[in-house]
Amino acid sequence: KRTMIRFQREKDIKFWKTLECDCTIVYFLKDSTDPAEREEYRNKAFAVCKKYGIDTISMVAQTYTEETAELLKAKKLKPVILSCDKVGDAVEMIERGAYLVGSNFYSARYIKDLTT
């Protein structure tokens, strides 16, 4: 059984660590259209992940660009994308190297047709 819990605030991670729950902590990477702010968010996220031994980081699909994918790969962080609205977007995220992708609900038949 595998359980993941996603946090966006360091104080929540600190508290969760005191509970000693057996699950994977996923840290949320905020994004911005402002390059300086984006860099600030990345640096903070990478520092938090390093400090708490977190190796899984989540973000919205728009944040997971080729550049971000390469950066996460270099940092040995597993990307989780939980906001894909289209199957094509989900497939693209997987091809880019996402560890886990979440999307809308689709029928099993529809997914079978897409993957065969």
C-alpha positions as MATLAB code, in Angstrom:
seq = 'KRTMIRFQREKDIKFWKTLECDCTIVYFLKDSTDPAEREEYRNKAFAVCKKYGIDTISMVAQTYTEETAELLKAKKLKPVILSCDKVGDAVEMIERGAYLVGSNFYSARYIKDLTT';
ca = [
       0.000    0.000    0.000;
       1.399    3.365   -0.994;
       0.130    6.644    0.414;
       1.200   10.099   -0.701;
       0.363   13.376    0.965;
       1.035   16.739   -0.643;
       2.099   19.799    1.329;
       2.776   23.372    0.317;
       3.958   24.765    3.651;
       7.105   23.817    5.513;
       5.377   24.031    8.898;
       2.937   21.321    7.769;
       5.854   19.081    6.837;
       7.467   19.673   10.241;
       4.258   18.712   12.017;
       3.632   15.668    9.796;
       7.146   14.384   10.472;
       6.357   14.298   14.207;
       3.462   11.911   13.511;
       5.791    9.278   12.024;
       3.275    8.189    9.410;
       4.499    5.778    6.781;
       3.762    7.696    3.613;
       5.494    9.657    0.895;
       5.550   13.414    1.377;
       5.122   15.352   -1.841;
       6.045   19.024   -1.834;
       4.154   21.442   -4.075;
       6.171   23.657   -6.428;
       4.440   26.996   -6.958;
       4.982   28.813  -10.242;
       4.883   32.361  -11.525;
       5.044   34.158  -14.835;
       7.678   36.433  -13.279;
      11.084   34.756  -13.874;
      12.612   36.086  -10.632;
       9.651   34.897   -8.575;
       9.709   31.525  -10.352;
      13.395   31.149   -9.444;
      12.610   32.061   -5.831;
       9.848   29.426   -5.655;
      12.127   26.782   -7.146;
      14.991   27.554   -4.784;
      12.685   27.417   -1.761;
      11.130   24.134   -2.909;
      14.510   22.539   -3.552;
      15.777   23.672   -0.138;
      12.706   22.262    1.639;
      12.998   18.968   -0.237;
      16.664   18.659    0.649;
      16.085   19.611    4.309;
      13.356   17.007    4.855;
      14.584   14.284    2.508;
      11.658   14.721    0.114;
      12.232   13.261   -3.329;
       8.800   13.823   -4.882;
       7.540   17.225   -5.986;
       4.183   18.152   -7.495;
       3.077   20.968   -9.745;
       0.381   21.993  -12.156;
       0.821   20.847  -15.744;
       1.766   24.308  -17.010;
       4.753   24.377  -14.653;
       6.173   21.088  -15.946;
       8.025   22.433  -18.974;
      11.020   20.798  -20.662;
      13.243   23.159  -18.654;
      11.596   22.198  -15.380;
      11.785   18.505  -16.271;
      15.539   18.750  -16.864;
      16.055   20.716  -13.648;
      14.121   18.164  -11.584;
      16.025   15.313  -13.203;
      19.325   16.978  -12.281;
      18.078   17.400   -8.688;
      16.885   13.763   -8.612;
      13.317   14.834   -7.795;
      10.357   12.807   -9.020;
       7.709   15.051  -10.651;
       4.016   14.528   -9.924;
       1.512   16.316  -12.158;
      -2.057   16.300  -10.844;
      -3.846   18.685  -13.171;
      -3.960   17.316  -16.709;
      -7.240   18.193  -18.422;
      -6.644   16.181  -21.589;
      -5.341   12.687  -22.200;
      -2.816   14.105  -24.654;
      -1.448   16.375  -21.935;
      -1.150   13.435  -19.539;
       0.714   11.396  -22.155;
       3.032   14.352  -22.813;
       3.816   14.660  -19.100;
       4.607   10.933  -18.906;
       6.845   11.159  -21.958;
       8.605   14.147  -20.372;
       9.419   11.966  -17.362;
       6.641   12.492  -14.821;
       6.614    9.935  -12.018;
       2.853   10.200  -11.560;
       0.154   11.990  -13.568;
      -3.388   12.737  -12.483;
      -6.136   13.681  -14.887;
      -9.883   13.807  -15.265;
     -11.879   10.584  -15.222;
     -11.892    8.568  -18.431;
     -13.542    5.300  -19.306;
     -11.382    2.203  -19.456;
     -12.496    1.669  -23.065;
     -11.335    5.166  -24.044;
      -7.912    4.645  -22.455;
      -7.612    1.215  -24.121;
      -8.351    2.781  -27.522;
      -5.719    5.452  -26.920;
      -3.036    3.012  -25.869;
      -3.495    0.258  -28.445;
];
